[in-house]
Amino acid sequence: MPRAVEEFYAALSVAEPALDALFGADLSWPPEGFWERRRARALADALPLRPGSDLLGAFAGDHPFRAFVDAQCRFAGSLDPDGLTTLRRARAHGPARAAMLDGDEHDELTRMLLEKILQHGGEVRPSDTVERIVVRRGRAVGVELAGVDEGLGAAWVVTGLDAGAAHRLTREPLSRAYTQTLLSARPRHYRYLLNVVVRREVLPVGMARRLFAVMDGARPLTEENLLAVEVAPGDGPEVTLRVGALLPRALVDAGATTLRRVRPRVMGALARVIPFLDRHTLWVESPHDGLPPDDPSGGAPPRPSAPEPMEPLEEFTAPGFLGLCGHPLRGDVERLLLPGRQAVPALGMEGELLAALSAARTITRSDPSKERLRVELWSRVES
């Protein structure tokens, strides 16, 4: 192994314990208040990685190892992939944090959290939709459900929606300061997903369950030049490949006609990874491009469904703590908490978990009798 690569991984191994201490501390994410920010800053100052340093400084811009590292890091989190920093690379690089697509780990974590809600007397209503967040005298006091004449009172309202979408549900006017907060987030890329069903026999021998494919290291790592491929679990004769690509905002803003050209280009790139793909493809569909599924068997083409919005990867004009955080946990309405992907967007699923635990911390500290429940949940998650 070249010396520069060894030094890169040595730097990561030194940084890992300090990063774990920072993100494992009993703090709110994003940190809020003078004393909490001061404590978070003290932990950050102990990091061996300086914010302005470059972990990949020993490698030229077109070096294959740089593409190897950045291919994975660009799919981690919800921040602009062109703005990778030292801390983002240090936390994102490694198989344990390759959060390129929702997979088994995400499902298992969701299942565990839902179990905890039920164990402590809560309700889970996956089929209900919130139509409005009820606000009285500037404070969230409950929600109204869509399609039913029913309202639910609440001491706090917590939502994983983006900040703008959550505030629209309140039907309250935005304050000038919060308007500027919302405008500070600007989409730079979007996450595109293509589902491809193939015969299992076409998969190359030894192909990993998750891989990142770079077509040309001299070109920008975007669109079909960089694919994230995940093989769905199972051992049947057919298997689903979940293929991700990052689309620049300009391409998406160009409209549906341009977006519909993405699918054949992604399939062409995937065929360079999996030989004879065209002979063994059974079904191709994307929730994002508005095209009907492709059925190579020659069946009647299904009618296209309305495209689903793609997840935006945003740039924040006023970056939060350490360049890892985005919008604050508290919204423009009192007792409305927003632990979604925009709170700690640089850390992906880990950031969402940190923000969710921070919301639990905020609520339970307002009611000391519930503090024990929060500590139990934190201990379970850590284990």
Secondary structure as GFF3:
##gff-version 3
##sequence-region A 1 383
A	DSSP	alpha_helix	3	24	.	.	.	ID=ss1
A	DSSP	alpha_helix	34	45	.	.	.	ID=ss2
A	DSSP	alpha_helix	64	73	.	.	.	ID=ss3
A	DSSP	three_ten_helix	81	83	.	.	.	ID=ss4
A	DSSP	alpha_helix	86	92	.	.	.	ID=ss5
A	DSSP	three_ten_helix	95	97	.	.	.	ID=ss6
A	DSSP	alpha_helix	104	119	.	.	.	ID=ss7
A	DSSP	beta_strand	130	136	.	.	.	ID=ss8
A	DSSP	beta_strand	139	145	.	.	.	ID=ss9
A	DSSP	beta_strand	151	153	.	.	.	ID=ss10
A	DSSP	beta_strand	157	158	.	.	.	ID=ss11
A	DSSP	alpha_helix	163	170	.	.	.	ID=ss12
A	DSSP	alpha_helix	176	183	.	.	.	ID=ss13
A	DSSP	beta_strand	185	199	.	.	.	ID=ss14
A	DSSP	three_ten_helix	200	202	.	.	.	ID=ss15
A	DSSP	beta_strand	210	214	.	.	.	ID=ss16
A	DSSP	three_ten_helix	223	225	.	.	.	ID=ss17
A	DSSP	beta_strand	226	231	.	.	.	ID=ss18
A	DSSP	beta_strand	238	248	.	.	.	ID=ss19
A	DSSP	alpha_helix	249	253	.	.	.	ID=ss20
A	DSSP	alpha_helix	256	259	.	.	.	ID=ss21
A	DSSP	alpha_helix	262	273	.	.	.	ID=ss22
A	DSSP	alpha_helix	277	280	.	.	.	ID=ss23
A	DSSP	beta_strand	281	285	.	.	.	ID=ss24
A	DSSP	beta_strand	311	316	.	.	.	ID=ss25
A	DSSP	three_ten_helix	321	323	.	.	.	ID=ss26
A	DSSP	beta_strand	336	337	.	.	.	ID=ss27
A	DSSP	three_ten_helix	345	347	.	.	.	ID=ss28
A	DSSP	alpha_helix	348	365	.	.	.	ID=ss29
A	DSSP	three_ten_helix	368	370	.	.	.	ID=ss30
A	DSSP	alpha_helix	371	382	.	.	.	ID=ss31
###
